[in-house]
Amino acid sequence: MALRYRKHLILSTINQDEVTGAWFGSAHIQYTEQLKFHNIVIQGHGIFWTKAEAEKHLIQEAKEWIDSRLRSGHGK
């Protein structure tokens, strides 16, 4: 899934553990600052019993990372 949020691009990847059936994910957060391209990878925290739950949680974590980055004065 690809999603734009506050001038950042979030690309999520959700995978299923073949043994347990649980879902987990990671996200690439891409943005440009002062003409420099950045690609950050975050690992989702937690495992979930549905793909939708895992993706929803991962997107929320990515948005929180972006919000924290912008609150700290970056990206202005």
mmCIF file of the N, C-alpha and C atoms, coordinates in Angstrom:
data_MODEL
# 
_entry.id   MODEL 
# 
loop_
_atom_site.group_PDB 
_atom_site.id 
_atom_site.type_symbol 
_atom_site.label_atom_id 
_atom_site.label_alt_id 
_atom_site.label_comp_id 
_atom_site.label_asym_id 
_atom_site.label_entity_id 
_atom_site.label_seq_id 
_atom_site.pdbx_PDB_ins_code 
_atom_site.Cartn_x 
_atom_site.Cartn_y 
_atom_site.Cartn_z 
_atom_site.occupancy 
_atom_site.B_iso_or_equiv 
_atom_site.pdbx_formal_charge 
_atom_site.auth_seq_id 
_atom_site.auth_comp_id 
_atom_site.auth_asym_id 
_atom_site.auth_atom_id 
_atom_site.pdbx_PDB_model_num 
ATOM 1   N N  . MET A 1 1  ? 0.838  -1.175  0.000  1.00 0.00 ? 1  MET A N  1 
ATOM 2   C CA . MET A 1 1  ? 0.000  0.000   0.000  1.00 0.00 ? 1  MET A CA 1 
ATOM 3   C C  . MET A 1 1  ? 0.883  1.239   0.000  1.00 0.00 ? 1  MET A C  1 
ATOM 4   N N  . ALA A 1 2  ? 0.515  2.241   -0.744 1.00 0.00 ? 2  ALA A N  1 
ATOM 5   C CA . ALA A 1 2  ? 1.225  3.519   -0.777 1.00 0.00 ? 2  ALA A CA 1 
ATOM 6   C C  . ALA A 1 2  ? 0.269  4.612   -0.311 1.00 0.00 ? 2  ALA A C  1 
ATOM 7   N N  . LEU A 1 3  ? 0.778  5.499   0.517  1.00 0.00 ? 3  LEU A N  1 
ATOM 8   C CA . LEU A 1 3  ? -0.047 6.548   1.099  1.00 0.00 ? 3  LEU A CA 1 
ATOM 9   C C  . LEU A 1 3  ? 0.793  7.802   1.270  1.00 0.00 ? 3  LEU A C  1 
ATOM 10  N N  . ARG A 1 4  ? 0.253  8.964   0.912  1.00 0.00 ? 4  ARG A N  1 
ATOM 11  C CA . ARG A 1 4  ? 0.923  10.241  1.141  1.00 0.00 ? 4  ARG A CA 1 
ATOM 12  C C  . ARG A 1 4  ? 0.412  10.817  2.449  1.00 0.00 ? 4  ARG A C  1 
ATOM 13  N N  . TYR A 1 5  ? 1.347  11.318  3.260  1.00 0.00 ? 5  TYR A N  1 
ATOM 14  C CA . TYR A 1 5  ? 0.985  11.912  4.534  1.00 0.00 ? 5  TYR A CA 1 
ATOM 15  C C  . TYR A 1 5  ? 1.977  13.022  4.854  1.00 0.00 ? 5  TYR A C  1 
ATOM 16  N N  . ARG A 1 6  ? 1.501  14.253  4.930  1.00 0.00 ? 6  ARG A N  1 
ATOM 17  C CA . ARG A 1 6  ? 2.314  15.415  5.295  1.00 0.00 ? 6  ARG A CA 1 
ATOM 18  C C  . ARG A 1 6  ? 3.611  15.499  4.478  1.00 0.00 ? 6  ARG A C  1 
ATOM 19  N N  . LYS A 1 7  ? 3.476  15.381  3.165  1.00 0.00 ? 7  LYS A N  1 
ATOM 20  C CA . LYS A 1 7  ? 4.591  15.474  2.205  1.00 0.00 ? 7  LYS A CA 1 
ATOM 21  C C  . LYS A 1 7  ? 5.595  14.330  2.331  1.00 0.00 ? 7  LYS A C  1 
ATOM 22  N N  . HIS A 1 8  ? 5.160  13.222  2.871  1.00 0.00 ? 8  HIS A N  1 
ATOM 23  C CA . HIS A 1 8  ? 5.959  12.001  2.972  1.00 0.00 ? 8  HIS A CA 1 
ATOM 24  C C  . HIS A 1 8  ? 5.193  10.892  2.250  1.00 0.00 ? 8  HIS A C  1 
ATOM 25  N N  . LEU A 1 9  ? 5.912  9.952   1.688  1.00 0.00 ? 9  LEU A N  1 
ATOM 26  C CA . LEU A 1 9  ? 5.298  8.789   1.061  1.00 0.00 ? 9  LEU A CA 1 
ATOM 27  C C  . LEU A 1 9  ? 5.549  7.580   1.958  1.00 0.00 ? 9  LEU A C  1 
ATOM 28  N N  . ILE A 1 10 ? 4.467  6.897   2.330  1.00 0.00 ? 10 ILE A N  1 
ATOM 29  C CA . ILE A 1 10 ? 4.560  5.698   3.163  1.00 0.00 ? 10 ILE A CA 1 
ATOM 30  C C  . ILE A 1 10 ? 4.278  4.497   2.273  1.00 0.00 ? 10 ILE A C  1 
ATOM 31  N N  . LEU A 1 11 ? 5.228  3.579   2.201  1.00 0.00 ? 11 LEU A N  1 
ATOM 32  C CA . LEU A 1 11 ? 5.071  2.338   1.437  1.00 0.00 ? 11 LEU A CA 1 
ATOM 33  C C  . LEU A 1 11 ? 5.118  1.187   2.433  1.00 0.00 ? 11 LEU A C  1 
ATOM 34  N N  . SER A 1 12 ? 3.998  0.518   2.614  1.00 0.00 ? 12 SER A N  1 
ATOM 35  C CA . SER A 1 12 ? 3.945  -0.548  3.622  1.00 0.00 ? 12 SER A CA 1 
ATOM 36  C C  . SER A 1 12 ? 4.046  -1.923  2.976  1.00 0.00 ? 12 SER A C  1 
ATOM 37  N N  . THR A 1 13 ? 4.653  -2.822  3.724  1.00 0.00 ? 13 THR A N  1 
ATOM 38  C CA . THR A 1 13 ? 4.752  -4.221  3.322  1.00 0.00 ? 13 THR A CA 1 
ATOM 39  C C  . THR A 1 13 ? 4.256  -5.062  4.492  1.00 0.00 ? 13 THR A C  1 
ATOM 40  N N  . ILE A 1 14 ? 3.256  -5.883  4.227  1.00 0.00 ? 14 ILE A N  1 
ATOM 41  C CA . ILE A 1 14 ? 2.674  -6.736  5.258  1.00 0.00 ? 14 ILE A CA 1 
ATOM 42  C C  . ILE A 1 14 ? 2.934  -8.188  4.860  1.00 0.00 ? 14 ILE A C  1 
ATOM 43  N N  . ASN A 1 15 ? 3.435  -8.962  5.817  1.00 0.00 ? 15 ASN A N  1 
ATOM 44  C CA . ASN A 1 15 ? 3.748  -10.370 5.571  1.00 0.00 ? 15 ASN A CA 1 
ATOM 45  C C  . ASN A 1 15 ? 3.048  -11.257 6.597  1.00 0.00 ? 15 ASN A C  1 
ATOM 46  N N  . GLN A 1 16 ? 2.864  -12.509 6.216  1.00 0.00 ? 16 GLN A N  1 
ATOM 47  C CA . GLN A 1 16 ? 2.250  -13.474 7.120  1.00 0.00 ? 16 GLN A CA 1 
ATOM 48  C C  . GLN A 1 16 ? 3.250  -14.566 7.472  1.00 0.00 ? 16 GLN A C  1 
ATOM 49  N N  . ASP A 1 17 ? 3.351  -14.854 8.751  1.00 0.00 ? 17 ASP A N  1 
ATOM 50  C CA . ASP A 1 17 ? 4.207  -15.944 9.222  1.00 0.00 ? 17 ASP A CA 1 
ATOM 51  C C  . ASP A 1 17 ? 3.539  -17.258 8.830  1.00 0.00 ? 17 ASP A C  1 
ATOM 52  N N  . GLU A 1 18 ? 4.253  -18.091 8.098  1.00 0.00 ? 18 GLU A N  1 
ATOM 53  C CA . GLU A 1 18 ? 3.679  -19.344 7.598  1.00 0.00 ? 18 GLU A CA 1 
ATOM 54  C C  . GLU A 1 18 ? 3.342  -20.338 8.705  1.00 0.00 ? 18 GLU A C  1 
ATOM 55  N N  . VAL A 1 19 ? 4.066  -20.271 9.801  1.00 0.00 ? 19 VAL A N  1 
ATOM 56  C CA . VAL A 1 19 ? 3.855  -21.214 10.898 1.00 0.00 ? 19 VAL A CA 1 
ATOM 57  C C  . VAL A 1 19 ? 2.676  -20.801 11.771 1.00 0.00 ? 19 VAL A C  1 
ATOM 58  N N  . THR A 1 20 ? 2.680  -19.549 12.225 1.00 0.00 ? 20 THR A N  1 
ATOM 59  C CA . THR A 1 20 ? 1.646  -19.102 13.164 1.00 0.00 ? 20 THR A CA 1 
ATOM 60  C C  . THR A 1 20 ? 0.428  -18.489 12.486 1.00 0.00 ? 20 THR A C  1 
ATOM 61  N N  . GLY A 1 21 ? 0.594  -18.013 11.270 1.00 0.00 ? 21 GLY A N  1 
ATOM 62  C CA . GLY A 1 21 ? -0.501 -17.334 10.576 1.00 0.00 ? 21 GLY A CA 1 
ATOM 63  C C  . GLY A 1 21 ? -0.627 -15.867 10.965 1.00 0.00 ? 21 GLY A C  1 
ATOM 64  N N  . ALA A 1 22 ? 0.231  -15.392 11.859 1.00 0.00 ? 22 ALA A N  1 
ATOM 65  C CA . ALA A 1 22 ? 0.169  -14.006 12.308 1.00 0.00 ? 22 ALA A CA 1 
ATOM 66  C C  . ALA A 1 22 ? 0.732  -13.069 11.231 1.00 0.00 ? 22 ALA A C  1 
ATOM 67  N N  . TRP A 1 23 ? 0.241  -11.829 11.242 1.00 0.00 ? 23 TRP A N  1 
ATOM 68  C CA . TRP A 1 23 ? 0.653  -10.822 10.272 1.00 0.00 ? 23 TRP A CA 1 
ATOM 69  C C  . TRP A 1 23 ? 1.555  -9.787  10.941 1.00 0.00 ? 23 TRP A C  1 
ATOM 70  N N  . PHE A 1 24 ? 2.539  -9.283  10.190 1.00 0.00 ? 24 PHE A N  1 
ATOM 71  C CA . PHE A 1 24 ? 3.466  -8.267  10.679 1.00 0.00 ? 24 PHE A CA 1 
ATOM 72  C C  . PHE A 1 24 ? 3.928  -7.444  9.488  1.00 0.00 ? 24 PHE A C  1 
ATOM 73  N N  . GLY A 1 25 ? 4.574  -6.320  9.740  1.00 0.00 ? 25 GLY A N  1 
ATOM 74  C CA . GLY A 1 25 ? 4.965  -5.507  8.592  1.00 0.00 ? 25 GLY A CA 1 
ATOM 75  C C  . GLY A 1 25 ? 6.108  -4.555  8.859  1.00 0.00 ? 25 GLY A C  1 
ATOM 76  N N  . SER A 1 26 ? 6.483  -3.875  7.771  1.00 0.00 ? 26 SER A N  1 
ATOM 77  C CA . SER A 1 26 ? 7.484  -2.817  7.816  1.00 0.00 ? 26 SER A CA 1 
ATOM 78  C C  . SER A 1 26 ? 7.052  -1.744  6.826  1.00 0.00 ? 26 SER A C  1 
ATOM 79  N N  . ALA A 1 27 ? 7.638  -0.570  6.973  1.00 0.00 ? 27 ALA A N  1 
ATOM 80  C CA . ALA A 1 27 ? 7.282  0.529   6.075  1.00 0.00 ? 27 ALA A CA 1 
ATOM 81  C C  . ALA A 1 27 ? 8.515  1.309   5.677  1.00 0.00 ? 27 ALA A C  1 
ATOM 82  N N  . HIS A 1 28 ? 8.516  1.753   4.433  1.00 0.00 ? 28 HIS A N  1 
ATOM 83  C CA . HIS A 1 28 ? 9.511  2.704   3.940  1.00 0.00 ? 28 HIS A CA 1 
ATOM 84  C C  . HIS A 1 28 ? 8.820  4.063   3.968  1.00 0.00 ? 28 HIS A C  1 
ATOM 85  N N  . ILE A 1 29 ? 9.500  5.031   4.558  1.00 0.00 ? 29 ILE A N  1 
ATOM 86  C CA . ILE A 1 29 ? 9.002  6.401   4.565  1.00 0.00 ? 29 ILE A CA 1 
ATOM 87  C C  . ILE A 1 29 ? 9.973  7.211   3.719  1.00 0.00 ? 29 ILE A C  1 
ATOM 88  N N  . GLN A 1 30 ? 9.457  7.813   2.664  1.00 0.00 ? 30 GLN A N  1 
ATOM 89  C CA . GLN A 1 30 ? 10.301 8.560   1.739  1.00 0.00 ? 30 GLN A CA 1 
ATOM 90  C C  . GLN A 1 30 ? 9.894  10.028  1.745  1.00 0.00 ? 30 GLN A C  1 
ATOM 91  N N  . TYR A 1 31 ? 10.902 10.893  1.730  1.00 0.00 ? 31 TYR A N  1 
ATOM 92  C CA . TYR A 1 31 ? 10.652 12.324  1.672  1.00 0.00 ? 31 TYR A CA 1 
ATOM 93  C C  . TYR A 1 31 ? 11.890 13.035  1.125  1.00 0.00 ? 31 TYR A C  1 
ATOM 94  N N  . THR A 1 32 ? 11.682 14.274  0.699  1.00 0.00 ? 32 THR A N  1 
ATOM 95  C CA . THR A 1 32 ? 12.775 15.104  0.206  1.00 0.00 ? 32 THR A CA 1 
ATOM 96  C C  . THR A 1 32 ? 12.895 16.311  1.115  1.00 0.00 ? 32 THR A C  1 
ATOM 97  N N  . GLU A 1 33 ? 14.142 16.618  1.492  1.00 0.00 ? 33 GLU A N  1 
ATOM 98  C CA . GLU A 1 33 ? 14.398 17.772  2.346  1.00 0.00 ? 33 GLU A CA 1 
ATOM 99  C C  . GLU A 1 33 ? 15.673 18.437  1.859  1.00 0.00 ? 33 GLU A C  1 
ATOM 100 N N  . GLN A 1 34 ? 15.586 19.726  1.585  1.00 0.00 ? 34 GLN A N  1 
ATOM 101 C CA . GLN A 1 34 ? 16.720 20.502  1.074  1.00 0.00 ? 34 GLN A CA 1 
ATOM 102 C C  . GLN A 1 34 ? 17.369 19.803  -0.127 1.00 0.00 ? 34 GLN A C  1 
ATOM 103 N N  . LEU A 1 35 ? 16.542 19.379  -1.052 1.00 0.00 ? 35 LEU A N  1 
ATOM 104 C CA . LEU A 1 35 ? 16.929 18.727  -2.300 1.00 0.00 ? 35 LEU A CA 1 
ATOM 105 C C  . LEU A 1 35 ? 17.613 17.374  -2.097 1.00 0.00 ? 35 LEU A C  1 
ATOM 106 N N  . LYS A 1 36 ? 17.478 16.795  -0.925 1.00 0.00 ? 36 LYS A N  1 
ATOM 107 C CA . LYS A 1 36 ? 18.059 15.492  -0.647 1.00 0.00 ? 36 LYS A CA 1 
ATOM 108 C C  . LYS A 1 36 ? 16.939 14.483  -0.386 1.00 0.00 ? 36 LYS A C  1 
ATOM 109 N N  . PHE A 1 37 ? 17.026 13.326  -1.051 1.00 0.00 ? 37 PHE A N  1 
ATOM 110 C CA . PHE A 1 37 ? 16.030 12.273  -0.915 1.00 0.00 ? 37 PHE A CA 1 
ATOM 111 C C  . PHE A 1 37 ? 16.380 11.386  0.282  1.00 0.00 ? 37 PHE A C  1 
ATOM 112 N N  . HIS A 1 38 ? 15.375 11.074  1.089  1.00 0.00 ? 38 HIS A N  1 
ATOM 113 C CA . HIS A 1 38 ? 15.560 10.220  2.263  1.00 0.00 ? 38 HIS A CA 1 
ATOM 114 C C  . HIS A 1 38 ? 14.621 9.019   2.178  1.00 0.00 ? 38 HIS A C  1 
ATOM 115 N N  . ASN A 1 39 ? 15.119 7.867   2.575  1.00 0.00 ? 39 ASN A N  1 
ATOM 116 C CA . ASN A 1 39 ? 14.324 6.643   2.623  1.00 0.00 ? 39 ASN A CA 1 
ATOM 117 C C  . ASN A 1 39 ? 14.582 5.979   3.984  1.00 0.00 ? 39 ASN A C  1 
ATOM 118 N N  . ILE A 1 40 ? 13.585 5.997   4.842  1.00 0.00 ? 40 ILE A N  1 
ATOM 119 C CA . ILE A 1 40 ? 13.689 5.457   6.195  1.00 0.00 ? 40 ILE A CA 1 
ATOM 120 C C  . ILE A 1 40 ? 12.857 4.179   6.264  1.00 0.00 ? 40 ILE A C  1 
ATOM 121 N N  . VAL A 1 41 ? 13.382 3.154   6.915  1.00 0.00 ? 41 VAL A N  1 
ATOM 122 C CA . VAL A 1 41 ? 12.637 1.908   7.090  1.00 0.00 ? 41 VAL A CA 1 
ATOM 123 C C  . VAL A 1 41 ? 12.305 1.749   8.562  1.00 0.00 ? 41 VAL A C  1 
ATOM 124 N N  . ILE A 1 42 ? 11.039 1.504   8.847  1.00 0.00 ? 42 ILE A N  1 
ATOM 125 C CA . ILE A 1 42 ? 10.641 1.204   10.218 1.00 0.00 ? 42 ILE A CA 1 
ATOM 126 C C  . ILE A 1 42 ? 10.007 -0.184  10.242 1.00 0.00 ? 42 ILE A C  1 
ATOM 127 N N  . GLN A 1 43 ? 10.274 -0.897  11.316 1.00 0.00 ? 43 GLN A N  1 
ATOM 128 C CA . GLN A 1 43 ? 9.669  -2.208  11.524 1.00 0.00 ? 43 GLN A CA 1 
ATOM 129 C C  . GLN A 1 43 ? 8.441  -2.010  12.405 1.00 0.00 ? 43 GLN A C  1 
ATOM 130 N N  . GLY A 1 44 ? 7.341  -2.621  12.009 1.00 0.00 ? 44 GLY A N  1 
ATOM 131 C CA . GLY A 1 44 ? 6.134  -2.530  12.816 1.00 0.00 ? 44 GLY A CA 1 
ATOM 132 C C  . GLY A 1 44 ? 6.326  -3.266  14.133 1.00 0.00 ? 44 GLY A C  1 
ATOM 133 N N  . HIS A 1 45 ? 5.691  -2.772  15.164 1.00 0.00 ? 45 HIS A N  1 
ATOM 134 C CA . HIS A 1 45 ? 5.754  -3.414  16.465 1.00 0.00 ? 45 HIS A CA 1 
ATOM 135 C C  . HIS A 1 45 ? 4.456  -4.189  16.677 1.00 0.00 ? 45 HIS A C  1 
ATOM 136 N N  . GLY A 1 46 ? 4.592  -5.453  16.911 1.00 0.00 ? 46 GLY A N  1 
ATOM 137 C CA . GLY A 1 46 ? 3.416  -6.279  17.165 1.00 0.00 ? 46 GLY A CA 1 
ATOM 138 C C  . GLY A 1 46 ? 3.124  -7.229  16.029 1.00 0.00 ? 46 GLY A C  1 
ATOM 139 N N  . ILE A 1 47 ? 2.332  -8.234  16.359 1.00 0.00 ? 47 ILE A N  1 
ATOM 140 C CA . ILE A 1 47 ? 1.826  -9.170  15.364 1.00 0.00 ? 47 ILE A CA 1 
ATOM 141 C C  . ILE A 1 47 ? 0.310  -9.182  15.481 1.00 0.00 ? 47 ILE A C  1 
ATOM 142 N N  . PHE A 1 48 ? -0.350 -9.443  14.375 1.00 0.00 ? 48 PHE A N  1 
ATOM 143 C CA . PHE A 1 48 ? -1.801 -9.310  14.316 1.00 0.00 ? 48 PHE A CA 1 
ATOM 144 C C  . PHE A 1 48 ? -2.416 -10.523 13.627 1.00 0.00 ? 48 PHE A C  1 
ATOM 145 N N  . TRP A 1 49 ? -3.679 -10.758 13.906 1.00 0.00 ? 49 TRP A N  1 
ATOM 146 C CA . TRP A 1 49 ? -4.343 -11.933 13.354 1.00 0.00 ? 49 TRP A CA 1 
ATOM 147 C C  . TRP A 1 49 ? -4.991 -11.673 12.006 1.00 0.00 ? 49 TRP A C  1 
ATOM 148 N N  . THR A 1 50 ? -5.053 -10.414 11.578 1.00 0.00 ? 50 THR A N  1 
ATOM 149 C CA . THR A 1 50 ? -5.544 -10.121 10.228 1.00 0.00 ? 50 THR A CA 1 
ATOM 150 C C  . THR A 1 50 ? -4.578 -9.160  9.536  1.00 0.00 ? 50 THR A C  1 
ATOM 151 N N  . LYS A 1 51 ? -4.550 -9.249  8.228  1.00 0.00 ? 51 LYS A N  1 
ATOM 152 C CA . LYS A 1 51 ? -3.697 -8.367  7.431  1.00 0.00 ? 51 LYS A CA 1 
ATOM 153 C C  . LYS A 1 51 ? -4.135 -6.912  7.595  1.00 0.00 ? 51 LYS A C  1 
ATOM 154 N N  . ALA A 1 52 ? -5.444 -6.686  7.631  1.00 0.00 ? 52 ALA A N  1 
ATOM 155 C CA . ALA A 1 52 ? -5.969 -5.320  7.772  1.00 0.00 ? 52 ALA A CA 1 
ATOM 156 C C  . ALA A 1 52 ? -5.531 -4.692  9.091  1.00 0.00 ? 52 ALA A C  1 
ATOM 157 N N  . GLU A 1 53 ? -5.570 -5.448  10.180 1.00 0.00 ? 53 GLU A N  1 
ATOM 158 C CA . GLU A 1 53 ? -5.133 -4.934  11.478 1.00 0.00 ? 53 GLU A CA 1 
ATOM 159 C C  . GLU A 1 53 ? -3.650 -4.568  11.447 1.00 0.00 ? 53 GLU A C  1 
ATOM 160 N N  . ALA A 1 54 ? -2.839 -5.436  10.861 1.00 0.00 ? 54 ALA A N  1 
ATOM 161 C CA . ALA A 1 54 ? -1.403 -5.190  10.778 1.00 0.00 ? 54 ALA A CA 1 
ATOM 162 C C  . ALA A 1 54 ? -1.113 -3.933  9.968  1.00 0.00 ? 54 ALA A C  1 
ATOM 163 N N  . GLU A 1 55 ? -1.788 -3.784  8.844  1.00 0.00 ? 55 GLU A N  1 
ATOM 164 C CA . GLU A 1 55 ? -1.548 -2.621  7.997  1.00 0.00 ? 55 GLU A CA 1 
ATOM 165 C C  . GLU A 1 55 ? -2.009 -1.335  8.678  1.00 0.00 ? 55 GLU A C  1 
ATOM 166 N N  . LYS A 1 56 ? -3.161 -1.367  9.311  1.00 0.00 ? 56 LYS A N  1 
ATOM 167 C CA . LYS A 1 56 ? -3.676 -0.189  10.016 1.00 0.00 ? 56 LYS A CA 1 
ATOM 168 C C  . LYS A 1 56 ? -2.690 0.242   11.105 1.00 0.00 ? 56 LYS A C  1 
ATOM 169 N N  . HIS A 1 57 ? -2.192 -0.698  11.875 1.00 0.00 ? 57 HIS A N  1 
ATOM 170 C CA . HIS A 1 57 ? -1.255 -0.386  12.948 1.00 0.00 ? 57 HIS A CA 1 
ATOM 171 C C  . HIS A 1 57 ? 0.064  0.152   12.390 1.00 0.00 ? 57 HIS A C  1 
ATOM 172 N N  . LEU A 1 58 ? 0.560  -0.456  11.334 1.00 0.00 ? 58 LEU A N  1 
ATOM 173 C CA . LEU A 1 58 ? 1.818  -0.020  10.729 1.00 0.00 ? 58 LEU A CA 1 
ATOM 174 C C  . LEU A 1 58 ? 1.702  1.396   10.170 1.00 0.00 ? 58 LEU A C  1 
ATOM 175 N N  . ILE A 1 59 ? 0.614  1.702   9.497  1.00 0.00 ? 59 ILE A N  1 
ATOM 176 C CA . ILE A 1 59 ? 0.403  3.053   8.955  1.00 0.00 ? 59 ILE A CA 1 
ATOM 177 C C  . ILE A 1 59 ? 0.363  4.070   10.097 1.00 0.00 ? 59 ILE A C  1 
ATOM 178 N N  . GLN A 1 60 ? -0.300 3.701   11.200 1.00 0.00 ? 60 GLN A N  1 
ATOM 179 C CA . GLN A 1 60 ? -0.352 4.602   12.354 1.00 0.00 ? 60 GLN A CA 1 
ATOM 180 C C  . GLN A 1 60 ? 1.045  4.845   12.920 1.00 0.00 ? 60 GLN A C  1 
ATOM 181 N N  . GLU A 1 61 ? 1.855  3.803   13.008 1.00 0.00 ? 61 GLU A N  1 
ATOM 182 C CA . GLU A 1 61 ? 3.239  3.958   13.491 1.00 0.00 ? 61 GLU A CA 1 
ATOM 183 C C  . GLU A 1 61 ? 4.038  4.871   12.562 1.00 0.00 ? 61 GLU A C  1 
ATOM 184 N N  . ALA A 1 62 ? 3.865  4.712   11.261 1.00 0.00 ? 62 ALA A N  1 
ATOM 185 C CA . ALA A 1 62 ? 4.582  5.555   10.299 1.00 0.00 ? 62 ALA A CA 1 
ATOM 186 C C  . ALA A 1 62 ? 4.149  7.013   10.435 1.00 0.00 ? 62 ALA A C  1 
ATOM 187 N N  . LYS A 1 63 ? 2.847  7.251   10.588 1.00 0.00 ? 63 LYS A N  1 
ATOM 188 C CA . LYS A 1 63 ? 2.359  8.621   10.770 1.00 0.00 ? 63 LYS A CA 1 
ATOM 189 C C  . LYS A 1 63 ? 2.918  9.230   12.056 1.00 0.00 ? 63 LYS A C  1 
ATOM 190 N N  . GLU A 1 64 ? 2.998  8.443   13.113 1.00 0.00 ? 64 GLU A N  1 
ATOM 191 C CA . GLU A 1 64 ? 3.557  8.942   14.370 1.00 0.00 ? 64 GLU A CA 1 
ATOM 192 C C  . GLU A 1 64 ? 5.033  9.288   14.208 1.00 0.00 ? 64 GLU A C  1 
ATOM 193 N N  . TRP A 1 65 ? 5.771  8.484   13.437 1.00 0.00 ? 65 TRP A N  1 
ATOM 194 C CA . TRP A 1 65 ? 7.177  8.775   13.179 1.00 0.00 ? 65 TRP A CA 1 
ATOM 195 C C  . TRP A 1 65 ? 7.302  10.107  12.441 1.00 0.00 ? 65 TRP A C  1 
ATOM 196 N N  . ILE A 1 66 ? 6.468  10.305  11.432 1.00 0.00 ? 66 ILE A N  1 
ATOM 197 C CA . ILE A 1 66 ? 6.478  11.548  10.648 1.00 0.00 ? 66 ILE A CA 1 
ATOM 198 C C  . ILE A 1 66 ? 6.113  12.736  11.532 1.00 0.00 ? 66 ILE A C  1 
ATOM 199 N N  . ASP A 1 67 ? 5.050  12.603  12.315 1.00 0.00 ? 67 ASP A N  1 
ATOM 200 C CA . ASP A 1 67 ? 4.624  13.691  13.193 1.00 0.00 ? 67 ASP A CA 1 
ATOM 201 C C  . ASP A 1 67 ? 5.735  14.064  14.171 1.00 0.00 ? 67 ASP A C  1 
ATOM 202 N N  . SER A 1 68 ? 6.401  13.076  14.735 1.00 0.00 ? 68 SER A N  1 
ATOM 203 C CA . SER A 1 68 ? 7.493  13.318  15.675 1.00 0.00 ? 68 SER A CA 1 
ATOM 204 C C  . SER A 1 68 ? 8.642  14.045  14.989 1.00 0.00 ? 68 SER A C  1 
ATOM 205 N N  . ARG A 1 69 ? 8.969  13.619  13.784 1.00 0.00 ? 69 ARG A N  1 
ATOM 206 C CA . ARG A 1 69 ? 10.038 14.255  13.017 1.00 0.00 ? 69 ARG A CA 1 
ATOM 207 C C  . ARG A 1 69 ? 9.722  15.716  12.754 1.00 0.00 ? 69 ARG A C  1 
ATOM 208 N N  . LEU A 1 70 ? 8.497  15.996  12.353 1.00 0.00 ? 70 LEU A N  1 
ATOM 209 C CA . LEU A 1 70 ? 8.113  17.377  12.043 1.00 0.00 ? 70 LEU A CA 1 
ATOM 210 C C  . LEU A 1 70 ? 8.011  18.235  13.304 1.00 0.00 ? 70 LEU A C  1 
ATOM 211 N N  . ARG A 1 71 ? 7.554  17.645  14.418 1.00 0.00 ? 71 ARG A N  1 
ATOM 212 C CA . ARG A 1 71 ? 7.491  18.384  15.683 1.00 0.00 ? 71 ARG A CA 1 
ATOM 213 C C  . ARG A 1 71 ? 8.883  18.791  16.161 1.00 0.00 ? 71 ARG A C  1 
ATOM 214 N N  . SER A 1 72 ? 9.871  17.972  15.840 1.00 0.00 ? 72 SER A N  1 
ATOM 215 C CA . SER A 1 72 ? 11.234 18.265  16.294 1.00 0.00 ? 72 SER A CA 1 
ATOM 216 C C  . SER A 1 72 ? 11.896 19.371  15.481 1.00 0.00 ? 72 SER A C  1 
ATOM 217 N N  . GLY A 1 73 ? 11.175 19.895  14.490 1.00 0.00 ? 73 GLY A N  1 
ATOM 218 C CA . GLY A 1 73 ? 11.706 21.014  13.716 1.00 0.00 ? 73 GLY A CA 1 
ATOM 219 C C  . GLY A 1 73 ? 12.245 20.643  12.360 1.00 0.00 ? 73 GLY A C  1 
ATOM 220 N N  . HIS A 1 74 ? 12.233 19.384  12.016 1.00 0.00 ? 74 HIS A N  1 
ATOM 221 C CA . HIS A 1 74 ? 12.695 18.956  10.690 1.00 0.00 ? 74 HIS A CA 1 
ATOM 222 C C  . HIS A 1 74 ? 11.553 19.144  9.694  1.00 0.00 ? 74 HIS A C  1 
ATOM 223 N N  . GLY A 1 75 ? 11.909 19.373  8.467  1.00 0.00 ? 75 GLY A N  1 
ATOM 224 C CA . GLY A 1 75 ? 10.910 19.465  7.399  1.00 0.00 ? 75 GLY A CA 1 
ATOM 225 C C  . GLY A 1 75 ? 10.217 20.793  7.290  1.00 0.00 ? 75 GLY A C  1 
ATOM 226 N N  . LYS A 1 76 ? 10.787 21.830  7.869  1.00 0.00 ? 76 LYS A N  1 
ATOM 227 C CA . LYS A 1 76 ? 10.148 23.151  7.768  1.00 0.00 ? 76 LYS A CA 1 
ATOM 228 C C  . LYS A 1 76 ? 10.846 23.994  6.751  1.00 0.00 ? 76 LYS A C  1 
# 
